[in-house]
Amino acid sequence: MALNLERLTPFEIHAPEAALVDLRARLASYRPPREPADAGWRFGVDGSYLEALIAYWRDGFDWRAAERRLNALPHYWATLDGGDGPLKAHLIVQPAARRDAPVVLLTPGWPSSLLEFHEVIQRLTAPERYGGDPAQAVTVVGAELPGFGLSQSPSRPMSPRAAAGLWRQLMVEVLAAPRFIAHGGDWGAVVSSWLALDHPDLLSGLHLSMLGLRPGLTRGDPLSEAETAWLGETKRRLELDGGYREQQATRPTTLAVGLSDSPAALCAWLVDKYRSWSGAGPDDPPPFDRDAILTSATLYWALGDLPAANWIYWADRHEGGIGLAPGERIATPTGFALFDRGFFPVPPRAWAERAYAVRGWDVHPYGGHFPAWLTPEPLSDSLLRFVNDVA
C-alpha cells in the first residue's frame, strides 16, 4: 500500500554543537552519591558502573557517529492537531520494495524511542537481507508518542486512549492508510490496544509484545490456578520494583527536575530500567553495549523531552486507566510475541483471551521488556508471520 507522504516534513537528526558542549561540561562536574557498602545493583544503579559510563559519555562517546547511524533511516515530522494546537510527531517511514505491501504502525513505549527498532524496521521492510522471503515485506510507519523520543510534548498530560485518537488522525488523515496493522510494546501496546477498541474498522490486525489492556472482570468471574498465580507474581514484582510508576503517576514534575537538569540523573534513570527489565542477573550490568545506551540518553538530553514522557503515567492514573469495561473485548485479530525476563511475567494465554481475540501466541525465553533491541530476529519473524496471516 502506497502512503501519502506529502504532508510530512523530512529531516535529519542533528544535535546542536552547543548542546553537546554543555552536556560535556555538566558531565565533568558529576558528583556521585554516597552508597551503602558493597551496594552493587541492590539499591538501584551501581555507582561504579555509572561513574565509568559517565566518564565515557564525556570523553569517548562519538555522538556524531551515532547520528550517522540514526540517519540511515528516513525521519519525518508529522504535524497533528493535539487539541490545544499543533503537535509534531516524529516518524520513521520506510516503504517496502513492493507497492502492495501491508502497512505496519510501530509504537515504542517507555523509556524508549525508535532507536530500538532500527534493526526491526530493516528486517520488516527488507526480510530478504536476513534470509527471509521478500514477498512478506511490509511498509513500516514508526511513530513516537507525544513527549517520547523526539516527538513534541503535549501542553498537558495526554492519556493513552487520547494518544490512540491521535494515531487515527496520523494514519487516516495524514498518511491516507485505510487499513493497517498496529504493533506496540509497553505504552505502545496500550495505545495500540485502545486504537483497536475505538477504531476497529482501521485495523486488520493487532500485534503486541506486552499485554496492553486488562480484562473487564466482574466479581463472580472465576480465575484459573495459572491466572491466580500470575496475578500474584505480577503484584510481587510491582511491590519490588514499581516505585517508578507511583512517582510518575503522582509527582512527575518533582522527578522531572533531576531528569531535565542533570544528564547523570537522566542516564541513571535509563540505565536502571534498561538493566532491571532485561533479565540481567543480580550482579550483571545492562545487556546493551554502552554506545547504544548513550545514544538513547543523548537523544533525550539534547533533542528530546524525557520528563514529559512521564506524564502519561499521571494521565493514565487520573483519566481512566488501562482496564476494559465488563463485557468489553477487542475483536481485532491479535498476535502476541512475549519475551520472558522482563518487568512483567508472561501471562497465561487464557488471561489474554479474556480481553483479545488471540490469533497468534509466541513465547520466547529471553528478550525482556526491550525485545526490539535484545532479540530483534524473533520479534520481526513473529510480526511478519502474523501480518501474512491477517493482511
C-alpha positions in Angstrom: 0.0 0.0 0.0 1.4 3.4 -1.0 1.3 6.0 1.7 0.7 9.7 1.1 3.9 11.5 2.4 3.0 14.9 1.1 2.1 16.3 4.5 5.3 15.1 6.1 8.4 17.1 6.6 11.7 15.2 6.2 14.6 16.0 8.4 17.9 14.5 9.7 18.7 14.1 13.4 21.3 16.7 14.4 22.1 17.9 17.9 23.5 21.5 18.1 27.2 21.6 19.0 26.4 24.0 21.8 24.1 21.3 23.4 27.0 18.8 23.3 29.5 21.2 24.8 27.0 21.9 27.6 26.5 18.2 28.1 30.2 17.5 28.5 30.6 20.4 30.9 27.7 19.0 33.1 29.2 15.5 33.0 32.6 16.9 34.1 31.0 18.2 37.3 29.2 15.0 38.1 29.0 14.5 41.9 28.5 10.8 42.8 26.1 10.0 45.6 27.0 8.2 48.7 26.2 4.4 48.6 25.9 1.7 51.2 28.9 -0.6 51.4 29.0 -3.3 48.8 25.9 -1.9 47.2 26.2 -3.2 43.7 22.8 -3.1 42.0 20.8 -3.8 45.1 19.8 -0.2 45.8 19.4 0.9 42.2 22.1 1.8 39.7 25.6 0.5 40.5 27.7 3.6 41.3 30.9 2.4 39.8 29.2 1.3 36.6 27.5 4.7 36.3 30.7 6.6 37.0 32.6 4.7 34.3 29.7 5.2 31.8 29.5 8.9 32.5 33.3 9.2 32.0 33.0 7.5 28.6 30.0 9.7 27.7 32.1 12.8 28.5 35.4 11.7 26.8 34.8 8.8 24.5 31.3 8.6 23.1 31.0 9.7 19.5 27.6 11.2 19.1 28.2 12.3 15.5 28.8 8.7 14.5 25.6 7.7 16.3 23.8 10.4 14.3 25.0 9.0 11.1 23.7 5.5 12.1 20.3 7.0 13.1 20.0 8.9 9.8 20.4 5.7 7.8 16.6 5.5 8.0 14.3 8.3 6.8 12.9 10.6 9.5 9.9 12.8 9.2 7.8 15.3 11.2 4.0 14.9 11.1 2.0 17.9 12.3 -1.1 16.7 14.1 -4.0 18.5 15.9 -3.1 18.0 19.5 -6.3 19.6 20.8 -4.6 22.7 22.2 -2.8 23.4 19.0 -0.4 21.7 16.5 1.7 18.8 17.8 4.7 17.5 15.9 5.2 13.7 16.0 8.5 12.0 15.0 8.1 9.3 12.4 10.3 6.8 10.5 8.6 5.8 7.3 10.3 3.0 5.5 8.4 1.6 2.4 8.8 -2.0 1.3 10.0 -2.5 -2.3 6.7 -4.0 -3.3 3.9 -1.4 -3.7 1.1 -3.7 -2.4 2.9 -4.4 0.9 0.7 -4.1 4.0 1.4 -1.2 6.4 2.5 -1.7 10.0 2.4 1.1 12.6 5.1 0.5 15.2 4.8 2.4 18.5 7.5 2.0 21.2 6.9 2.7 24.8 8.9 3.9 27.8 11.8 4.8 28.3 12.2 4.0 24.7 12.4 5.6 21.2 12.5 4.4 17.6 16.2 3.9 18.1 15.4 0.5 19.5 13.5 -0.5 16.3 16.2 0.3 13.7 17.1 -3.4 13.0 13.5 -4.5 13.3 12.4 -1.9 10.7 15.0 -3.2 8.3 14.0 -6.8 8.9 10.4 -6.0 8.3 10.9 -3.9 5.1 13.6 -6.0 3.5 13.4 -9.5 5.0 15.4 -10.9 2.1 18.6 -9.2 3.5 18.2 -11.5 6.5 17.4 -14.7 4.7 13.6 -14.1 4.6 11.0 -14.0 1.9 10.8 -10.7 0.0 7.1 -11.4 -0.6 6.5 -10.9 3.1 8.0 -7.4 3.3 5.8 -4.7 4.9 5.9 -0.9 4.8 6.6 0.5 8.3 5.5 3.6 10.0 7.4 4.0 13.3 5.8 6.7 15.5 6.9 8.1 18.8 4.2 9.1 21.3 3.9 12.7 22.3 6.8 13.5 24.6 8.6 10.2 23.8 11.8 10.2 21.8 11.8 13.3 19.6 8.1 13.8 19.4 6.9 17.2 20.7 5.4 17.2 24.2 1.7 17.9 24.6 0.7 21.1 26.6 -0.7 18.9 29.3 -0.6 15.1 30.2 -2.2 13.0 27.4 -3.8 9.7 28.2 -3.0 6.6 26.2 -6.6 6.5 24.9 -6.3 10.1 23.7 -3.0 9.2 22.0 -4.8 6.4 20.2 -7.1 9.0 18.7 -4.0 11.0 17.6 -2.7 7.9 15.8 -6.0 7.5 14.0 -5.5 11.1 12.8 -2.0 10.3 11.7 -2.8 7.2 9.7 -6.1 8.2 8.1 -5.9 12.0 7.7 -2.2 12.5 7.2 -0.9 9.2 5.6 -4.2 8.1 3.9 -3.8 4.5 5.1 -7.3 3.0 5.1 -6.2 -0.3 6.8 -3.1 -1.2 8.6 -1.7 -3.5 11.4 -0.6 -1.9 14.7 2.3 -3.2 16.8 3.3 -1.9 20.2 5.2 -2.7 23.4 4.9 -1.1 26.8 2.8 2.1 26.4 2.8 1.4 22.7 0.9 -1.8 23.5 -1.7 0.2 25.5 -2.2 2.8 22.8 -2.4 0.3 20.0 -5.0 -1.7 22.0 -7.2 1.4 22.5 -6.8 2.1 18.8 -8.1 -1.4 18.1 -11.0 -1.0 20.5 -12.1 2.5 19.5 -11.4 2.3 15.7 -11.7 -1.4 14.8 -12.6 -0.6 11.2 -9.0 0.7 10.6 -7.0 -2.4 11.8 -6.7 -5.7 10.0 -4.6 -6.9 12.9 -3.0 -6.0 16.3 0.4 -7.3 17.3 1.8 -6.8 20.8 4.9 -7.6 22.8 3.2 -6.8 26.1 -0.4 -7.3 27.3 -1.9 -3.8 26.8 -5.3 -3.7 28.5 -6.7 -5.6 31.5 -9.8 -7.7 31.0 -13.1 -6.3 32.4 -13.7 -8.8 35.1 -16.7 -8.9 37.3 -16.7 -10.1 40.9 -18.1 -13.6 40.0 -15.7 -14.4 37.2 -13.7 -17.5 38.1 -9.9 -17.5 37.6 -7.8 -20.5 36.8 -4.9 -21.6 39.0 -2.5 -20.3 36.4 -4.2 -16.9 36.3 -4.2 -16.6 40.0 -0.5 -17.4 40.2 0.3 -15.0 37.5 -1.6 -12.1 39.2 0.2 -12.9 42.4 3.6 -12.8 40.8 2.8 -9.6 39.0 1.8 -8.0 42.3 5.0 -9.2 43.9 7.1 -7.6 41.1 5.2 -4.3 41.4 5.9 -4.2 45.1 9.6 -4.9 44.5 10.2 -2.6 41.5 7.1 -0.5 41.0 8.1 2.7 42.7 8.9 4.4 39.5 5.2 4.1 38.5 4.0 5.7 41.6 6.4 8.6 41.3 5.5 9.3 37.7 1.8 8.9 38.3 1.7 11.2 41.4 4.7 13.6 41.3 6.0 13.7 37.7 7.3 17.3 38.0 9.4 16.6 41.1 11.1 13.8 39.2 11.4 15.9 36.1 13.7 18.4 37.9 16.5 15.9 38.0 15.9 14.4 34.6 15.9 17.9 33.0 18.8 19.5 34.9 21.3 16.6 35.2 22.4 14.3 32.4 23.8 12.0 35.1 20.3 11.6 36.7 18.8 11.0 33.3 21.4 8.4 32.5 21.0 6.6 35.9 17.2 6.6 35.4 17.5 5.0 31.9 20.2 2.5 33.0 18.2 1.3 35.9 15.2 0.4 33.7 17.3 -1.0 30.8 19.0 -3.3 33.3 16.2 -4.4 35.5 13.7 -5.1 32.7 16.1 -7.1 30.5 16.8 -10.2 32.6 20.2 -9.1 34.0 21.4 -11.2 36.9 21.8 -9.8 40.4 25.4 -8.6 39.7 25.1 -8.0 36.0 25.1 -4.7 34.1 22.6 -3.9 31.4 22.8 -6.3 28.5 23.3 -3.5 26.0 26.6 -2.0 24.7 27.4 1.4 26.2 27.1 3.2 22.8 23.5 2.1 22.5 22.7 3.3 26.0 24.4 6.6 25.4 22.8 7.1 22.1 19.4 6.9 23.8 20.5 9.1 26.6 21.9 11.8 24.3 18.8 11.7 22.1 16.6 12.5 25.1 19.1 15.0 26.6 20.0 17.0 23.5 16.9 16.7 21.4 14.0 15.1 23.3 12.0 15.7 26.4 12.0 12.6 28.7 10.3 14.3 31.6 7.2 14.8 29.5 7.1 11.1 28.6 6.5 10.6 32.4 3.2 12.5 32.1 1.5 9.5 30.5 1.5 7.8 33.9 -0.3 10.7 35.5 -2.8 10.9 32.7 -3.5 7.1 32.8 -3.9 7.2 36.6 -6.3 10.1 36.5 -8.1 9.6 33.2 -9.4 6.1 33.0 -6.6 3.6 33.5 -6.0 0.5 31.3 -8.9 -1.7 32.2 -11.7 -2.7 29.8 -15.2 -2.4 31.0 -17.1 -5.6 31.9 -18.1 -7.3 28.8 -15.7 -5.4 26.5 -13.3 -7.3 24.3 -11.0 -6.3 21.5 -12.4 -8.1 18.4 -9.4 -7.3 16.1 -7.3 -10.4 15.4 -4.4 -10.1 17.9 -1.0 -11.7 17.8 1.4 -11.8 20.8 5.2 -12.1 20.8 6.0 -12.3 24.5 9.5 -12.3 25.9 10.4 -13.6 29.4 12.8 -12.0 31.9 11.2 -8.6 31.6 9.4 -6.5 34.2 6.1 -8.4 34.0 5.9 -12.2 33.8 4.4 -13.7 30.7 0.7 -14.1 31.3 -1.3 -17.2 30.7 -2.9 -17.3 27.3 -6.4 -17.7 28.9 -5.9 -14.3 30.6 -5.1 -12.6 27.3 -8.1 -14.2 25.6 -10.4 -12.6 28.1 -9.5 -9.2 26.5 -8.3 -10.0 23.0 -9.3 -12.2 20.0 -6.0 -14.0 20.1 -4.8 -15.2 16.7 -1.1 -15.8 17.4 0.8 -16.7 20.6 4.6 -16.7 20.5 6.5 -17.0 23.8 10.3 -16.7 24.0 12.6 -17.4 27.0 14.6 -14.2 26.6 14.1 -10.7 25.3 12.6 -8.9 28.3 10.9 -5.6 28.0 13.1 -4.4 25.1 12.9 -7.2 22.6 13.4 -4.9 19.6 16.9 -4.2 21.0 17.7 -7.6 22.6 16.0 -10.1 20.3 15.1 -8.3 17.0 15.0 -11.5 14.9 12.2 -13.5 16.8 10.2 -10.3 17.2 10.4 -9.5 13.5 9.7 -13.1 12.5 6.6 -13.2 14.7 5.3 -10.0 13.3 5.9 -11.0 9.7 4.1 -14.3 10.2 1.2 -12.6 11.8 0.9 -10.0 9.1 1.0 -12.8 6.5 -1.9 -14.4 8.4 -4.2 -11.4 8.7 -3.4 -9.0 5.9 
